[in-house]
Amino acid sequence: MAITILGDKEFEKVPSIKNKVLRINLNDNIYGTFAEIGAGQETVRHFFRAGGASGTIAKAMSAYDKDFSDAIYGVEDDGRYVTEKRLKKMLTHEMQLIEDRISRYKEPNKIFFSYANTVATIDFAKKFKGHGWVGIKFQITPEGEFNEIILHVRFHENDARLQQLTLGTLGVNLIYGAFYKHDNPKQLLKYLYDHIDKDQIEIDTINFSGPQFDGVDNRLMSLQLVKNGMTEAVMFDPNGNNILPAAILYKKNVLALRGSFRPVTKVNMDMYEKSLAMFLEANRVNEKKTEVIFEITLSNLRAEGEIDEEDFMARARLLCSLGQTVMISNFKEYYKVVEYFSNYTKERMGLVMGVNNLIDVFDAGYYRHLSGGILEAFGKLFFKDLKVYLYPMKDPKTGELTTSENLKVHPRMKELYKFFKYNGKVVDIENFDPSISGIFSREVLRMIHDGEEGWEDLLPEGIAEMIKSREQFGYEGIAYDQQK
């Protein structure tokens, strides 16, 4: 493929949408179906117009009427149509039809695929911009096992026609990537935005599955979405599966803990357990309708200007092993976290912080980019009845505890801090374990690197064993030195 030289950088020339489609249409072996609901047959239109479509398209359909859709794919328990479950039903159903109706005896070299999308574009009032699920089920060898790539998109354009055009381009990029870039999922992700601006459409969830992607960790794919600017935040569950933020946060009470978790310590878990107990009691909320989110920002993932993916995966696996839901975001300021959650829920919210984090919140320097400065930020942060749960910090030298009562902020912020403190917006975490309040992740990390004894006792049960067995956070180098 041609390389265009621009200054000191090399850019791979991006093939046009038509050229991508022609490469697929002119491949005698790629053969499949298109099922598109909600925005018309925007993807398959490219294949019909490019020429040679008869060699690629076995069937194209749009079960636009709900009764027709239910008759083909079944009725959903929740009555919804734009869901991941619906998309998977579409892919499975259409693929089964291909296998049933296309003779392997007559077509021994065909590799089958089924592409589907179910979307809702912008409404007439332009209040809801729309979203959708897009996916492909495909083989890479004749009669081989099937692989899947499923993603969720959120539309940002204000015109339904433009959204349809963008969806069609995205669909072509996905199909092309599945067949010609499946060996490099990270690059495949980037190619999804060929001929699409990132402000047109957002991809906030993606999952790869099947034998071709056995070595793919979807948590790492989540990281790529944020790292590449495809979305502001992603979430994954304790099993490591990417989950749709809207689905897990909708009408839920949210308690969020931000940290580096490098590694997760006994203090982190004490913060979680004690703040959750206070959150549930004070707000009289149902625990089943409450989500606890462990959040890591990109700024906490950077080492020497670059994101250390291996280090990220180490933290993610440890948190998941403790049964936690993790969010990766590009939010530097806390008020942006609150704004993000408020897109999906209007219920109670709480933020759990250490002393140093709260001091940073009251640093006016973080808000110079806002026309209203720190007051604008705090108006967004402390909306409704949001509370900050503060975990006391013990001075390792003097043993003195810093709480909300004796915390020191910049002199100019002192009165502002008092206002929020004495209006109940900042509360101290009660019943914390004072014996562990002096544990810091950075100190544990140093001990691991320096080969000091005793760091294992500072971590939750089972975490040290995982770090050792996987040789994480520099433990490999220590083991090597000991062997020498």
Sequence and secondary structure as in RCSB ss.txt:
>XXXX:A:sequence
MAITILGDKEFEKVPSIKNKVLRINLNDNIYGTFAEIGAGQETVRHFFRAGGASGTIAKAMSAYDKDFSDAIYGV
EDDGRYVTEKRLKKMLTHEMQLIEDRISRYKEPNKIFFSYANTVATIDFAKKFKGHGWVGIKFQITPEGEFNEII
LHVRFHENDARLQQLTLGTLGVNLIYGAFYKHDNPKQLLKYLYDHIDKDQIEIDTINFSGPQFDGVDNRLMSLQL
VKNGMTEAVMFDPNGNNILPAAILYKKNVLALRGSFRPVTKVNMDMYEKSLAMFLEANRVNEKKTEVIFEITLSN
LRAEGEIDEEDFMARARLLCSLGQTVMISNFKEYYKVVEYFSNYTKERMGLVMGVNNLIDVFDAGYYRHLSGGIL
EAFGKLFFKDLKVYLYPMKDPKTGELTTSENLKVHPRMKELYKFFKYNGKVVDIENFDPSISGIFSREVLRMIHD
GEEGWEDLLPEGIAEMIKSREQFGYEGIAYDQQK
>XXXX:A:secstr
  EEEETTEEEE    HHHHHHHHHT TTEEEEEEEESS SHHHHHHHHHS GGGTEEEEE   SHHHHHHHH  
 TT  SSSHHHHHHHHHHHHHHHHHHS TTT TT EEEEEEEEEE   TTSS   EEEEEEEE SSTT   EEEE
EEEEE  S HHHHHHHHHHHHHHHHHHHHHSTT HHHHHHHTTTT  TTTEEEEEEEEESGGGTT  HHHHHHHH
HHTTS SEEEE TTS EE HHHHHTT EEEEEE   TT  HHHHHHHHHHHHHHHHHHT  GGGEEEEEEEEGGG
TEETTEE HHHHHHHHHHHHHTT EEEEE   SHHHHHHHHHTT  S EEEEEEHHHHHHHT GGGGTTSTTHHH
HHHHHHT TT EEEEE EE TTT  EE TTT    GGGHHHHHHHHTTTSEEE  S  GGGTT  HHHHHHHHHH
T TTGGGGS TTHHHHHHHHT TTHHHHHHHHH 
